[in-house]
Amino acid sequence: MSGVSMHYDRLAVRLALIIGRLLRGEGLSINALASEFNVSPRTLRRDFNQRLIYLDLEQVDGIYRIAKSPVGSRTDGDIIHFAKVTHMAPFFPALDSKLLSVLLNKNVGSPYVVYHAPPKNPPALFGGFYRITQAIIDNVFIELSVQGNEYPNLAPYRLVYFDGYWYLVGEHNLTLQVFLLIHITDVTLTPRRFIKKEYITALTAEADFIKALPHFQFVRNLVFNLKDK
């Protein structure tokens, strides 16, 4: 192998290793890399400033890393996370960057259609949906009314969409509660905070629990009535 070929082989390997580390989120030092690859710091600076110019890099105190996504932009990781929390990921054999490049290519018609029945009563733009969402994120109690019944200290855990309806799962007076969103009115956030119980959070993601949401209040009331008798 000629000296020129060996030079470009070493260059290719070096750049591949550097890119791989950057994509894994590592911060890289010019001096440390120079020692590792047995090249001069000047060569490494040329790698970063010329050969890797198309990567969105930032350099702080001599450390190079992939720049954080600016507000408003989203990475493949963000999109995959969204697919997971909305339970879309199981529809595909592997939801990775390769598949996302196909799904997000505006110049190519999508090869897939995934149909979900729309909500029978879509959340109102200025209704309680966003206030409940904020309360869930901030871990604060809310006050609300459900068909004339007042719940002044409800700990909201999750809004769950199932079979055409949104449900609020929460805890009130140490009792698990499930309400149809369309029955909820007068939502008010309070400054009082609560700590989520892990077993309730886990329960809200279980398939059997979600399937039982339409019947939750009926079964709970039936059990309480039987206890009274």
KAZI-V597285 format. One record per residue. N is the residue number from 0. SS is DSSP state (alpha for helix, beta for strand, coil for the rest). PSI is psi in degrees with one decimal (999 if undefined). Layout:
# KAZI-V597285
n=N ss=SS psi=PSI
n=N ss=SS psi=PSI
This chain:
# KAZI-V597285
n=0 ss=coil psi=134.1
n=1 ss=coil psi=162.0
n=2 ss=alpha psi=-36.8
n=3 ss=alpha psi=-43.6
n=4 ss=alpha psi=-42.9
n=5 ss=alpha psi=-38.0
n=6 ss=alpha psi=-47.1
n=7 ss=alpha psi=-30.0
n=8 ss=alpha psi=-45.0
n=9 ss=alpha psi=-40.0
n=10 ss=alpha psi=-45.3
n=11 ss=alpha psi=-44.0
n=12 ss=alpha psi=-43.6
n=13 ss=alpha psi=-47.1
n=14 ss=alpha psi=-39.1
n=15 ss=alpha psi=-42.9
n=16 ss=alpha psi=-40.9
n=17 ss=alpha psi=-47.0
n=18 ss=alpha psi=-43.2
n=19 ss=alpha psi=-43.0
n=20 ss=alpha psi=-40.4
n=21 ss=alpha psi=-42.7
n=22 ss=alpha psi=-21.7
n=23 ss=coil psi=1.1
n=24 ss=coil psi=9.9
n=25 ss=coil psi=150.9
n=26 ss=coil psi=131.2
n=27 ss=beta psi=133.4
n=28 ss=beta psi=134.0
n=29 ss=alpha psi=-47.7
n=30 ss=alpha psi=-40.8
n=31 ss=alpha psi=-40.8
n=32 ss=alpha psi=-38.3
n=33 ss=alpha psi=-41.8
n=34 ss=alpha psi=-40.5
n=35 ss=alpha psi=-43.9
n=36 ss=alpha psi=-1.2
n=37 ss=coil psi=45.8
n=38 ss=coil psi=169.3
n=39 ss=coil psi=153.9
n=40 ss=alpha psi=-32.6
n=41 ss=alpha psi=-40.6
n=42 ss=alpha psi=-41.6
n=43 ss=alpha psi=-39.0
n=44 ss=alpha psi=-36.2
n=45 ss=alpha psi=-37.5
n=46 ss=alpha psi=-49.6
n=47 ss=alpha psi=-40.0
n=48 ss=alpha psi=-16.6
n=49 ss=alpha psi=-54.9
n=50 ss=alpha psi=-26.3
n=51 ss=coil psi=26.8
n=52 ss=coil psi=-25.2
n=53 ss=coil psi=-5.3
n=54 ss=coil psi=142.4
n=55 ss=coil psi=86.5
n=56 ss=beta psi=151.4
n=57 ss=beta psi=149.7
n=58 ss=beta psi=117.8
n=59 ss=beta psi=122.0
n=60 ss=coil psi=39.9
n=61 ss=coil psi=4.2
n=62 ss=beta psi=125.2
n=63 ss=beta psi=140.3
n=64 ss=beta psi=164.9
n=65 ss=beta psi=131.8
n=66 ss=coil psi=143.5
n=67 ss=coil psi=145.9
n=68 ss=coil psi=131.5
n=69 ss=coil psi=156.6
n=70 ss=coil psi=132.4
n=71 ss=coil psi=-21.0
n=72 ss=coil psi=157.4
n=73 ss=coil psi=142.8
n=74 ss=coil psi=171.7
n=75 ss=alpha psi=-37.3
n=76 ss=alpha psi=-38.8
n=77 ss=alpha psi=-42.2
n=78 ss=alpha psi=-41.3
n=79 ss=alpha psi=-39.6
n=80 ss=alpha psi=-42.1
n=81 ss=alpha psi=-42.6
n=82 ss=alpha psi=-35.1
n=83 ss=alpha psi=-45.4
n=84 ss=alpha psi=-22.4
n=85 ss=coil psi=6.3
n=86 ss=coil psi=35.5
n=87 ss=coil psi=-24.4
n=88 ss=alpha psi=-39.9
n=89 ss=alpha psi=-12.9
n=90 ss=alpha psi=-16.0
n=91 ss=coil psi=148.9
n=92 ss=coil psi=-34.0
n=93 ss=coil psi=112.7
n=94 ss=coil psi=94.7
n=95 ss=coil psi=-175.9
n=96 ss=alpha psi=-33.8
n=97 ss=alpha psi=-45.2
n=98 ss=alpha psi=-38.5
n=99 ss=alpha psi=-35.1
n=100 ss=alpha psi=-30.4
n=101 ss=alpha psi=-46.7
n=102 ss=alpha psi=-33.0
n=103 ss=coil psi=3.8
n=104 ss=coil psi=107.9
n=105 ss=coil psi=-17.3
n=106 ss=coil psi=-4.9
n=107 ss=coil psi=131.1
n=108 ss=coil psi=137.8
n=109 ss=coil psi=133.6
n=110 ss=coil psi=-1.8
n=111 ss=coil psi=151.8
n=112 ss=coil psi=121.5
n=113 ss=coil psi=112.5
n=114 ss=coil psi=129.1
n=115 ss=coil psi=135.7
n=116 ss=coil psi=130.3
n=117 ss=coil psi=160.5
n=118 ss=coil psi=140.5
n=119 ss=coil psi=-27.0
n=120 ss=coil psi=90.0
n=121 ss=coil psi=144.1
n=122 ss=coil psi=138.7
n=123 ss=coil psi=146.1
n=124 ss=coil psi=-39.6
n=125 ss=coil psi=26.3
n=126 ss=coil psi=-157.9
n=127 ss=coil psi=-7.2
n=128 ss=alpha psi=-49.8
n=129 ss=alpha psi=-33.0
n=130 ss=alpha psi=-40.6
n=131 ss=alpha psi=-42.4
n=132 ss=alpha psi=-46.2
n=133 ss=alpha psi=-38.6
n=134 ss=alpha psi=-38.6
n=135 ss=alpha psi=-43.6
n=136 ss=alpha psi=-42.0
n=137 ss=alpha psi=-5.6
n=138 ss=coil psi=50.3
n=139 ss=beta psi=148.1
n=140 ss=beta psi=153.1
n=141 ss=beta psi=157.4
n=142 ss=beta psi=136.8
n=143 ss=beta psi=166.7
n=144 ss=beta psi=141.9
n=145 ss=beta psi=103.6
n=146 ss=coil psi=47.3
n=147 ss=coil psi=-10.6
n=148 ss=beta psi=134.2
n=149 ss=beta psi=137.4
n=150 ss=beta psi=92.7
n=151 ss=beta psi=-20.5
n=152 ss=beta psi=67.9
n=153 ss=beta psi=130.6
n=154 ss=beta psi=109.0
n=155 ss=beta psi=133.0
n=156 ss=beta psi=-50.8
n=157 ss=beta psi=149.6
n=158 ss=beta psi=124.6
n=159 ss=beta psi=126.3
n=160 ss=beta psi=127.0
n=161 ss=beta psi=128.2
n=162 ss=coil psi=44.6
n=163 ss=coil psi=-0.5
n=164 ss=beta psi=149.1
n=165 ss=beta psi=137.3
n=166 ss=beta psi=142.6
n=167 ss=beta psi=125.4
n=168 ss=beta psi=125.2
n=169 ss=beta psi=-177.1
n=170 ss=beta psi=132.6
n=171 ss=beta psi=122.1
n=172 ss=coil psi=46.0
n=173 ss=coil psi=20.5
n=174 ss=beta psi=132.4
n=175 ss=beta psi=134.7
n=176 ss=beta psi=144.7
n=177 ss=beta psi=123.7
n=178 ss=beta psi=142.0
n=179 ss=beta psi=133.2
n=180 ss=alpha psi=-35.5
n=181 ss=alpha psi=-15.0
n=182 ss=alpha psi=-5.4
n=183 ss=beta psi=132.6
n=184 ss=beta psi=168.0
n=185 ss=beta psi=51.7
n=186 ss=beta psi=127.4
n=187 ss=beta psi=130.0
n=188 ss=beta psi=142.1
n=189 ss=beta psi=164.5
n=190 ss=beta psi=-4.2
n=191 ss=beta psi=130.1
n=192 ss=beta psi=158.7
n=193 ss=coil psi=162.4
n=194 ss=coil psi=123.5
n=195 ss=coil psi=140.1
n=196 ss=coil psi=125.7
n=197 ss=alpha psi=-36.0
n=198 ss=alpha psi=-29.7
n=199 ss=alpha psi=-43.6
n=200 ss=alpha psi=-44.7
n=201 ss=alpha psi=-38.7
n=202 ss=alpha psi=-38.0
n=203 ss=coil psi=-14.5
n=204 ss=coil psi=-1.9
n=205 ss=coil psi=134.9
n=206 ss=alpha psi=-43.8
n=207 ss=alpha psi=-38.9
n=208 ss=alpha psi=-44.8
n=209 ss=alpha psi=-42.1
n=210 ss=alpha psi=-25.8
n=211 ss=coil psi=-4.9
n=212 ss=alpha psi=-43.7
n=213 ss=alpha psi=-22.1
n=214 ss=alpha psi=3.7
n=215 ss=alpha psi=-51.8
n=216 ss=alpha psi=-38.9
n=217 ss=alpha psi=-48.1
n=218 ss=alpha psi=-42.0
n=219 ss=alpha psi=-44.6
n=220 ss=alpha psi=-37.4
n=221 ss=alpha psi=-43.6
n=222 ss=alpha psi=-44.2
n=223 ss=alpha psi=-39.1
n=224 ss=alpha psi=-39.0
n=225 ss=alpha psi=-37.2
n=226 ss=alpha psi=-39.1
n=227 ss=alpha psi=-28.2
n=228 ss=coil psi=999
